[in-house]
Amino acid sequence: MQLVINGQPRDLPALAAGATLQDLFAALDIKQDRVAVEHNGSIVSRSAWPTTTVADGDRFEIVHFVGGGTL
């Protein structure tokens, strides 16, 4: 499957038709606890990840949250 992730084209042959966002995270080895996802220009709520399907040509922006710093 061909996707655009954070502006970069990616070929992910492990993803088949009917794959979900959770399958995408697994294919990219992304931990799901500290990310936000935009799918084709729309923010996807965490509760919708298991049912949001991924299709060839879809565009994603995936943001990782990082903690740290001083107070």
PDB file with one MODEL, atoms N, CA, C and O in Angstrom:
MODEL        1
ATOM      1  N   MET A   1       0.851  -1.174   0.000  1.00  0.00           N
ATOM      2  CA  MET A   1       0.000   0.000   0.000  1.00  0.00           C
ATOM      3  C   MET A   1       0.898   1.239   0.000  1.00  0.00           C
ATOM      4  O   MET A   1       1.875   1.307   0.745  1.00  0.00           O
ATOM      5  N   GLN A   2       0.561   2.203  -0.832  1.00  0.00           N
ATOM      6  CA  GLN A   2       1.294   3.468  -0.917  1.00  0.00           C
ATOM      7  C   GLN A   2       0.571   4.523  -0.079  1.00  0.00           C
ATOM      8  O   GLN A   2      -0.614   4.783  -0.287  1.00  0.00           O
ATOM      9  N   LEU A   3       1.288   5.127   0.867  1.00  0.00           N
ATOM     10  CA  LEU A   3       0.743   6.172   1.724  1.00  0.00           C
ATOM     11  C   LEU A   3       1.711   7.349   1.749  1.00  0.00           C
ATOM     12  O   LEU A   3       2.879   7.212   1.387  1.00  0.00           O
ATOM     13  N   VAL A   4       1.218   8.495   2.177  1.00  0.00           N
ATOM     14  CA  VAL A   4       2.085   9.642   2.431  1.00  0.00           C
ATOM     15  C   VAL A   4       2.015   9.898   3.932  1.00  0.00           C
ATOM     16  O   VAL A   4       0.951  10.196   4.475  1.00  0.00           O
ATOM     17  N   ILE A   5       3.164   9.779   4.595  1.00  0.00           N
ATOM     18  CA  ILE A   5       3.223   9.935   6.046  1.00  0.00           C
ATOM     19  C   ILE A   5       4.169  11.082   6.366  1.00  0.00           C
ATOM     20  O   ILE A   5       5.355  11.042   6.038  1.00  0.00           O
ATOM     21  N   ASN A   6       3.623  12.097   7.011  1.00  0.00           N
ATOM     22  CA  ASN A   6       4.389  13.299   7.355  1.00  0.00           C
ATOM     23  C   ASN A   6       5.103  13.862   6.121  1.00  0.00           C
ATOM     24  O   ASN A   6       6.267  14.259   6.177  1.00  0.00           O
ATOM     25  N   GLY A   7       4.373  13.882   5.017  1.00  0.00           N
ATOM     26  CA  GLY A   7       4.886  14.475   3.793  1.00  0.00           C
ATOM     27  C   GLY A   7       5.795  13.590   2.961  1.00  0.00           C
ATOM     28  O   GLY A   7       6.240  14.004   1.890  1.00  0.00           O
ATOM     29  N   GLN A   8       6.082  12.386   3.425  1.00  0.00           N
ATOM     30  CA  GLN A   8       6.988  11.484   2.725  1.00  0.00           C
ATOM     31  C   GLN A   8       6.239  10.268   2.174  1.00  0.00           C
ATOM     32  O   GLN A   8       5.505   9.620   2.920  1.00  0.00           O
ATOM     33  N   PRO A   9       6.403   9.944   0.893  1.00  0.00           N
ATOM     34  CA  PRO A   9       5.771   8.746   0.349  1.00  0.00           C
ATOM     35  C   PRO A   9       6.352   7.496   1.003  1.00  0.00           C
ATOM     36  O   PRO A   9       7.564   7.388   1.190  1.00  0.00           O
ATOM     37  N   ARG A  10       5.485   6.565   1.345  1.00  0.00           N
ATOM     38  CA  ARG A  10       5.915   5.308   1.971  1.00  0.00           C
ATOM     39  C   ARG A  10       5.200   4.149   1.310  1.00  0.00           C
ATOM     40  O   ARG A  10       3.998   4.220   1.054  1.00  0.00           O
ATOM     41  N   ASP A  11       5.927   3.088   1.033  1.00  0.00           N
ATOM     42  CA  ASP A  11       5.350   1.856   0.521  1.00  0.00           C
ATOM     43  C   ASP A  11       5.288   0.873   1.679  1.00  0.00           C
ATOM     44  O   ASP A  11       6.316   0.492   2.238  1.00  0.00           O
ATOM     45  N   LEU A  12       4.081   0.468   2.032  1.00  0.00           N
ATOM     46  CA  LEU A  12       3.895  -0.452   3.156  1.00  0.00           C
ATOM     47  C   LEU A  12       3.171  -1.706   2.658  1.00  0.00           C
ATOM     48  O   LEU A  12       1.952  -1.813   2.789  1.00  0.00           O
ATOM     49  N   PRO A  13       3.924  -2.657   2.086  1.00  0.00           N
ATOM     50  CA  PRO A  13       3.299  -3.859   1.531  1.00  0.00           C
ATOM     51  C   PRO A  13       2.633  -4.740   2.589  1.00  0.00           C
ATOM     52  O   PRO A  13       1.798  -5.579   2.251  1.00  0.00           O
ATOM     53  N   ALA A  14       2.990  -4.562   3.864  1.00  0.00           N
ATOM     54  CA  ALA A  14       2.386  -5.376   4.925  1.00  0.00           C
ATOM     55  C   ALA A  14       0.926  -4.995   5.176  1.00  0.00           C
ATOM     56  O   ALA A  14       0.180  -5.771   5.774  1.00  0.00           O
ATOM     57  N   LEU A  15       0.512  -3.810   4.724  1.00  0.00           N
ATOM     58  CA  LEU A  15      -0.868  -3.384   4.938  1.00  0.00           C
ATOM     59  C   LEU A  15      -1.734  -3.841   3.776  1.00  0.00           C
ATOM     60  O   LEU A  15      -1.405  -3.603   2.614  1.00  0.00           O
ATOM     61  N   ALA A  16      -2.832  -4.492   4.092  1.00  0.00           N
ATOM     62  CA  ALA A  16      -3.760  -4.989   3.077  1.00  0.00           C
ATOM     63  C   ALA A  16      -5.048  -4.176   3.120  1.00  0.00           C
ATOM     64  O   ALA A  16      -5.262  -3.376   4.030  1.00  0.00           O
ATOM     65  N   ALA A  17      -5.883  -4.389   2.144  1.00  0.00           N
ATOM     66  CA  ALA A  17      -7.196  -3.724   2.123  1.00  0.00           C
ATOM     67  C   ALA A  17      -7.922  -4.003   3.428  1.00  0.00           C
ATOM     68  O   ALA A  17      -7.903  -5.128   3.929  1.00  0.00           O
ATOM     69  N   GLY A  18      -8.558  -2.984   3.973  1.00  0.00           N
ATOM     70  CA  GLY A  18      -9.276  -3.122   5.236  1.00  0.00           C
ATOM     71  C   GLY A  18      -8.425  -2.866   6.460  1.00  0.00           C
ATOM     72  O   GLY A  18      -8.918  -2.965   7.584  1.00  0.00           O
ATOM     73  N   ALA A  19      -7.137  -2.534   6.263  1.00  0.00           N
ATOM     74  CA  ALA A  19      -6.262  -2.234   7.398  1.00  0.00           C
ATOM     75  C   ALA A  19      -6.780  -0.993   8.123  1.00  0.00           C
ATOM     76  O   ALA A  19      -7.374  -0.106   7.509  1.00  0.00           O
ATOM     77  N   THR A  20      -6.551  -0.941   9.420  1.00  0.00           N
ATOM     78  CA  THR A  20      -6.995   0.180  10.243  1.00  0.00           C
ATOM     79  C   THR A  20      -5.793   1.016  10.684  1.00  0.00           C
ATOM     80  O   THR A  20      -4.643   0.657  10.433  1.00  0.00           O
ATOM     81  N   LEU A  21      -6.082   2.127  11.339  1.00  0.00           N
ATOM     82  CA  LEU A  21      -4.996   2.948  11.886  1.00  0.00           C
ATOM     83  C   LEU A  21      -4.132   2.143  12.846  1.00  0.00           C
ATOM     84  O   LEU A  21      -2.913   2.318  12.873  1.00  0.00           O
ATOM     85  N   GLN A  22      -4.736   1.275  13.621  1.00  0.00           N
ATOM     86  CA  GLN A  22      -3.949   0.464  14.550  1.00  0.00           C
ATOM     87  C   GLN A  22      -2.996  -0.458  13.787  1.00  0.00           C
ATOM     88  O   GLN A  22      -1.869  -0.684  14.229  1.00  0.00           O
ATOM     89  N   ASP A  23      -3.439  -0.989  12.652  1.00  0.00           N
ATOM     90  CA  ASP A  23      -2.554  -1.804  11.813  1.00  0.00           C
ATOM     91  C   ASP A  23      -1.404  -0.956  11.271  1.00  0.00           C
ATOM     92  O   ASP A  23      -0.265  -1.417  11.200  1.00  0.00           O
ATOM     93  N   LEU A  24      -1.709   0.282  10.891  1.00  0.00           N
ATOM     94  CA  LEU A  24      -0.675   1.185  10.403  1.00  0.00           C
ATOM     95  C   LEU A  24       0.367   1.448  11.481  1.00  0.00           C
ATOM     96  O   LEU A  24       1.567   1.403  11.211  1.00  0.00           O
ATOM     97  N   PHE A  25      -0.085   1.722  12.698  1.00  0.00           N
ATOM     98  CA  PHE A  25       0.853   1.954  13.797  1.00  0.00           C
ATOM     99  C   PHE A  25       1.745   0.738  14.011  1.00  0.00           C
ATOM    100  O   PHE A  25       2.948   0.879  14.232  1.00  0.00           O
ATOM    101  N   ALA A  26       1.163  -0.453  13.946  1.00  0.00           N
ATOM    102  CA  ALA A  26       1.946  -1.678  14.123  1.00  0.00           C
ATOM    103  C   ALA A  26       2.982  -1.822  13.012  1.00  0.00           C
ATOM    104  O   ALA A  26       4.126  -2.193  13.275  1.00  0.00           O
ATOM    105  N   ALA A  27       2.586  -1.528  11.762  1.00  0.00           N
ATOM    106  CA  ALA A  27       3.509  -1.634  10.630  1.00  0.00           C
ATOM    107  C   ALA A  27       4.664  -0.638  10.747  1.00  0.00           C
ATOM    108  O   ALA A  27       5.777  -0.912  10.299  1.00  0.00           O
ATOM    109  N   LEU A  28       4.390   0.517  11.351  1.00  0.00           N
ATOM    110  CA  LEU A  28       5.416   1.550  11.522  1.00  0.00           C
ATOM    111  C   LEU A  28       6.142   1.441  12.860  1.00  0.00           C
ATOM    112  O   LEU A  28       7.054   2.220  13.135  1.00  0.00           O
ATOM    113  N   ASP A  29       5.740   0.472  13.697  1.00  0.00           N
ATOM    114  CA  ASP A  29       6.308   0.277  15.034  1.00  0.00           C
ATOM    115  C   ASP A  29       6.183   1.546  15.873  1.00  0.00           C
ATOM    116  O   ASP A  29       7.145   2.005  16.490  1.00  0.00           O
ATOM    117  N   ILE A  30       4.955   2.107  15.877  1.00  0.00           N
ATOM    118  CA  ILE A  30       4.668   3.320  16.639  1.00  0.00           C
ATOM    119  C   ILE A  30       3.844   2.956  17.872  1.00  0.00           C
ATOM    120  O   ILE A  30       2.810   2.296  17.769  1.00  0.00           O
ATOM    121  N   LYS A  31       4.314   3.391  19.032  1.00  0.00           N
ATOM    122  CA  LYS A  31       3.519   3.220  20.250  1.00  0.00           C
ATOM    123  C   LYS A  31       2.363   4.201  20.187  1.00  0.00           C
ATOM    124  O   LYS A  31       2.550   5.364  19.827  1.00  0.00           O
ATOM    125  N   GLN A  32       1.188   3.746  20.531  1.00  0.00           N
ATOM    126  CA  GLN A  32      -0.017   4.540  20.357  1.00  0.00           C
ATOM    127  C   GLN A  32      -0.353   5.449  21.523  1.00  0.00           C
ATOM    128  O   GLN A  32      -1.323   6.203  21.446  1.00  0.00           O
ATOM    129  N   ASP A  33       0.415   5.404  22.596  1.00  0.00           N
ATOM    130  CA  ASP A  33       0.032   6.161  23.783  1.00  0.00           C
ATOM    131  C   ASP A  33       0.340   7.654  23.702  1.00  0.00           C
ATOM    132  O   ASP A  33      -0.252   8.430  24.452  1.00  0.00           O
ATOM    133  N   ARG A  34       1.238   8.080  22.826  1.00  0.00           N
ATOM    134  CA  ARG A  34       1.608   9.503  22.782  1.00  0.00           C
ATOM    135  C   ARG A  34       1.657  10.045  21.359  1.00  0.00           C
ATOM    136  O   ARG A  34       2.619  10.704  20.964  1.00  0.00           O
ATOM    137  N   VAL A  35       0.599   9.757  20.591  1.00  0.00           N
ATOM    138  CA  VAL A  35       0.544  10.280  19.227  1.00  0.00           C
ATOM    139  C   VAL A  35      -0.813  10.902  18.946  1.00  0.00           C
ATOM    140  O   VAL A  35      -1.818  10.574  19.577  1.00  0.00           O
ATOM    141  N   ALA A  36      -0.809  11.800  17.989  1.00  0.00           N
ATOM    142  CA  ALA A  36      -2.043  12.360  17.434  1.00  0.00           C
ATOM    143  C   ALA A  36      -1.964  12.131  15.930  1.00  0.00           C
ATOM    144  O   ALA A  36      -0.881  12.149  15.346  1.00  0.00           O
ATOM    145  N   VAL A  37      -3.127  11.915  15.306  1.00  0.00           N
ATOM    146  CA  VAL A  37      -3.149  11.549  13.891  1.00  0.00           C
ATOM    147  C   VAL A  37      -4.120  12.424  13.108  1.00  0.00           C
ATOM    148  O   VAL A  37      -5.259  12.657  13.515  1.00  0.00           O
ATOM    149  N   GLU A  38      -3.628  12.895  11.976  1.00  0.00           N
ATOM    150  CA  GLU A  38      -4.478  13.571  11.002  1.00  0.00           C
ATOM    151  C   GLU A  38      -4.527  12.657   9.777  1.00  0.00           C
ATOM    152  O   GLU A  38      -3.488  12.245   9.262  1.00  0.00           O
ATOM    153  N   HIS A  39      -5.727  12.346   9.318  1.00  0.00           N
ATOM    154  CA  HIS A  39      -5.936  11.435   8.186  1.00  0.00           C
ATOM    155  C   HIS A  39      -6.655  12.195   7.081  1.00  0.00           C
ATOM    156  O   HIS A  39      -7.808  12.594   7.244  1.00  0.00           O
ATOM    157  N   ASN A  40      -5.982  12.392   5.974  1.00  0.00           N
ATOM    158  CA  ASN A  40      -6.543  13.136   4.838  1.00  0.00           C
ATOM    159  C   ASN A  40      -7.114  14.492   5.256  1.00  0.00           C
ATOM    160  O   ASN A  40      -8.169  14.911   4.781  1.00  0.00           O
ATOM    161  N   GLY A  41      -6.394  15.166   6.156  1.00  0.00           N
ATOM    162  CA  GLY A  41      -6.763  16.519   6.551  1.00  0.00           C
ATOM    163  C   GLY A  41      -7.686  16.633   7.748  1.00  0.00           C
ATOM    164  O   GLY A  41      -8.020  17.744   8.160  1.00  0.00           O
ATOM    165  N   SER A  42      -8.111  15.505   8.319  1.00  0.00           N
ATOM    166  CA  SER A  42      -9.005  15.532   9.482  1.00  0.00           C
ATOM    167  C   SER A  42      -8.358  14.825  10.669  1.00  0.00           C
ATOM    168  O   SER A  42      -7.780  13.747  10.525  1.00  0.00           O
ATOM    169  N   ILE A  43      -8.462  15.444  11.844  1.00  0.00           N
ATOM    170  CA  ILE A  43      -7.965  14.807  13.062  1.00  0.00           C
ATOM    171  C   ILE A  43      -8.841  13.588  13.374  1.00  0.00           C
ATOM    172  O   ILE A  43     -10.067  13.648  13.277  1.00  0.00           O
ATOM    173  N   VAL A  44      -8.195  12.493  13.746  1.00  0.00           N
ATOM    174  CA  VAL A  44      -8.920  11.264  14.083  1.00  0.00           C
ATOM    175  C   VAL A  44      -8.848  11.066  15.588  1.00  0.00           C
ATOM    176  O   VAL A  44      -7.757  10.989  16.153  1.00  0.00           O
ATOM    177  N   SER A  45      -9.998  10.985  16.240  1.00  0.00           N
ATOM    178  CA  SER A  45     -10.012  10.764  17.685  1.00  0.00           C
ATOM    179  C   SER A  45      -9.499   9.358  17.993  1.00  0.00           C
ATOM    180  O   SER A  45      -9.675   8.425  17.209  1.00  0.00           O
ATOM    181  N   ARG A  46      -8.875   9.238  19.131  1.00  0.00           N
ATOM    182  CA  ARG A  46      -8.301   7.956  19.551  1.00  0.00           C
ATOM    183  C   ARG A  46      -9.354   6.840  19.539  1.00  0.00           C
ATOM    184  O   ARG A  46      -9.043   5.703  19.186  1.00  0.00           O
ATOM    185  N   SER A  47     -10.565   7.151  19.914  1.00  0.00           N
ATOM    186  CA  SER A  47     -11.610   6.122  19.958  1.00  0.00           C
ATOM    187  C   SER A  47     -11.977   5.592  18.568  1.00  0.00           C
ATOM    188  O   SER A  47     -12.545   4.506  18.445  1.00  0.00           O
ATOM    189  N   ALA A  48     -11.650   6.365  17.518  1.00  0.00           N
ATOM    190  CA  ALA A  48     -11.974   5.942  16.153  1.00  0.00           C
ATOM    191  C   ALA A  48     -10.836   5.162  15.481  1.00  0.00           C
ATOM    192  O   ALA A  48     -11.024   4.637  14.384  1.00  0.00           O
ATOM    193  N   TRP A  49      -9.685   5.076  16.104  1.00  0.00           N
ATOM    194  CA  TRP A  49      -8.549   4.397  15.484  1.00  0.00           C
ATOM    195  C   TRP A  49      -8.845   2.957  15.087  1.00  0.00           C
ATOM    196  O   TRP A  49      -8.450   2.545  13.997  1.00  0.00           O
ATOM    197  N   PRO A  50      -9.525   2.170  15.927  1.00  0.00           N
ATOM    198  CA  PRO A  50      -9.756   0.764  15.544  1.00  0.00           C
ATOM    199  C   PRO A  50     -10.685   0.600  14.341  1.00  0.00           C
ATOM    200  O   PRO A  50     -10.683  -0.454  13.705  1.00  0.00           O
ATOM    201  N   THR A  51     -11.462   1.603  14.025  1.00  0.00           N
ATOM    202  CA  THR A  51     -12.428   1.471  12.928  1.00  0.00           C
ATOM    203  C   THR A  51     -12.107   2.362  11.726  1.00  0.00           C
ATOM    204  O   THR A  51     -12.810   2.314  10.717  1.00  0.00           O
ATOM    205  N   THR A  52     -11.053   3.173  11.828  1.00  0.00           N
ATOM    206  CA  THR A  52     -10.660   4.033  10.716  1.00  0.00           C
ATOM    207  C   THR A  52      -9.799   3.229   9.759  1.00  0.00           C
ATOM    208  O   THR A  52      -8.698   2.804  10.111  1.00  0.00           O
ATOM    209  N   THR A  53     -10.300   3.020   8.549  1.00  0.00           N
ATOM    210  CA  THR A  53      -9.557   2.215   7.583  1.00  0.00           C
ATOM    211  C   THR A  53      -8.570   3.066   6.792  1.00  0.00           C
ATOM    212  O   THR A  53      -8.751   4.269   6.605  1.00  0.00           O
ATOM    213  N   VAL A  54      -7.538   2.402   6.344  1.00  0.00           N
ATOM    214  CA  VAL A  54      -6.459   3.019   5.589  1.00  0.00           C
ATOM    215  C   VAL A  54      -6.579   2.541   4.142  1.00  0.00           C
ATOM    216  O   VAL A  54      -6.744   1.347   3.893  1.00  0.00           O
ATOM    217  N   ALA A  55      -6.497   3.468   3.193  1.00  0.00           N
ATOM    218  CA  ALA A  55      -6.604   3.114   1.781  1.00  0.00           C
ATOM    219  C   ALA A  55      -5.379   3.618   1.018  1.00  0.00           C
ATOM    220  O   ALA A  55      -4.735   4.586   1.421  1.00  0.00           O
ATOM    221  N   ASP A  56      -5.079   2.959  -0.062  1.00  0.00           N
ATOM    222  CA  ASP A  56      -3.967   3.348  -0.916  1.00  0.00           C
ATOM    223  C   ASP A  56      -4.081   4.824  -1.287  1.00  0.00           C
ATOM    224  O   ASP A  56      -5.139   5.279  -1.723  1.00  0.00           O
ATOM    225  N   GLY A  57      -2.988   5.571  -1.113  1.00  0.00           N
ATOM    226  CA  GLY A  57      -2.963   6.987  -1.446  1.00  0.00           C
ATOM    227  C   GLY A  57      -3.339   7.926  -0.312  1.00  0.00           C
ATOM    228  O   GLY A  57      -3.245   9.143  -0.468  1.00  0.00           O
ATOM    229  N   ASP A  58      -3.765   7.383   0.834  1.00  0.00           N
ATOM    230  CA  ASP A  58      -4.120   8.231   1.972  1.00  0.00           C
ATOM    231  C   ASP A  58      -2.910   9.021   2.463  1.00  0.00           C
ATOM    232  O   ASP A  58      -1.759   8.618   2.294  1.00  0.00           O
ATOM    233  N   ARG A  59      -3.222  10.166   3.079  1.00  0.00           N
ATOM    234  CA  ARG A  59      -2.189  11.051   3.630  1.00  0.00           C
ATOM    235  C   ARG A  59      -2.364  11.127   5.151  1.00  0.00           C
ATOM    236  O   ARG A  59      -3.475  11.283   5.657  1.00  0.00           O
ATOM    237  N   PHE A  60      -1.246  11.013   5.860  1.00  0.00           N
ATOM    238  CA  PHE A  60      -1.258  11.051   7.318  1.00  0.00           C
ATOM    239  C   PHE A  60      -0.218  12.023   7.836  1.00  0.00           C
ATOM    240  O   PHE A  60       0.881  12.134   7.293  1.00  0.00           O
ATOM    241  N   GLU A  61      -0.582  12.716   8.885  1.00  0.00           N
ATOM    242  CA  GLU A  61       0.373  13.460   9.697  1.00  0.00           C
ATOM    243  C   GLU A  61       0.307  12.804  11.071  1.00  0.00           C
ATOM    244  O   GLU A  61      -0.753  12.758  11.695  1.00  0.00           O
ATOM    245  N   ILE A  62       1.429  12.304  11.529  1.00  0.00           N
ATOM    246  CA  ILE A  62       1.486  11.625  12.820  1.00  0.00           C
ATOM    247  C   ILE A  62       2.457  12.401  13.697  1.00  0.00           C
ATOM    248  O   ILE A  62       3.631  12.550  13.362  1.00  0.00           O
ATOM    249  N   VAL A  63       1.954  12.894  14.825  1.00  0.00           N
ATOM    250  CA  VAL A  63       2.745  13.712  15.734  1.00  0.00           C
ATOM    251  C   VAL A  63       2.986  12.929  17.011  1.00  0.00           C
ATOM    252  O   VAL A  63       2.051  12.411  17.623  1.00  0.00           O
ATOM    253  N   HIS A  64       4.260  12.847  17.411  1.00  0.00           N
ATOM    254  CA  HIS A  64       4.640  12.190  18.662  1.00  0.00           C
ATOM    255  C   HIS A  64       4.816  13.255  19.730  1.00  0.00           C
ATOM    256  O   HIS A  64       5.477  14.268  19.503  1.00  0.00           O
ATOM    257  N   PHE A  65       4.230  13.026  20.886  1.00  0.00           N
ATOM    258  CA  PHE A  65       4.404  13.948  22.004  1.00  0.00           C
ATOM    259  C   PHE A  65       5.597  13.484  22.826  1.00  0.00           C
ATOM    260  O   PHE A  65       5.756  12.295  23.100  1.00  0.00           O
ATOM    261  N   VAL A  66       6.431  14.439  23.214  1.00  0.00           N
ATOM    262  CA  VAL A  66       7.622  14.151  23.974  1.00  0.00           C
ATOM    263  C   VAL A  66       7.598  14.990  25.245  1.00  0.00           C
ATOM    264  O   VAL A  66       7.351  16.195  25.197  1.00  0.00           O
ATOM    265  N   GLY A  67       7.855  14.353  26.373  1.00  0.00           N
ATOM    266  CA  GLY A  67       7.911  15.063  27.640  1.00  0.00           C
ATOM    267  C   GLY A  67       9.336  15.424  27.989  1.00  0.00           C
ATOM    268  O   GLY A  67      10.285  14.982  27.342  1.00  0.00           O
ATOM    269  N   GLY A  68       9.466  16.209  28.989  1.00  0.00           N
ATOM    270  CA  GLY A  68      10.814  16.570  29.442  1.00  0.00           C
ATOM    271  C   GLY A  68      10.913  18.044  29.741  1.00  0.00           C
ATOM    272  O   GLY A  68       9.922  18.774  29.710  1.00  0.00           O
ATOM    273  N   GLY A  69      12.115  18.466  30.030  1.00  0.00           N
ATOM    274  CA  GLY A  69      12.336  19.872  30.329  1.00  0.00           C
ATOM    275  C   GLY A  69      12.397  20.089  31.825  1.00  0.00           C
ATOM    276  O   GLY A  69      12.400  19.145  32.616  1.00  0.00           O
ATOM    277  N   THR A  70      12.445  21.358  32.193  1.00  0.00           N
ATOM    278  CA  THR A  70      12.494  21.720  33.611  1.00  0.00           C
ATOM    279  C   THR A  70      11.341  22.648  33.933  1.00  0.00           C
ATOM    280  O   THR A  70      10.784  23.312  33.059  1.00  0.00           O
ATOM    281  N   LEU A  71      11.009  22.675  35.173  1.00  0.00           N
ATOM    282  CA  LEU A  71       9.939  23.574  35.630  1.00  0.00           C
ATOM    283  C   LEU A  71      10.500  24.791  36.300  1.00  0.00           C
ATOM    284  O   LEU A  71       9.744  25.654  36.747  1.00  0.00           O
TER     285      LEU A  71
ENDMDL
END
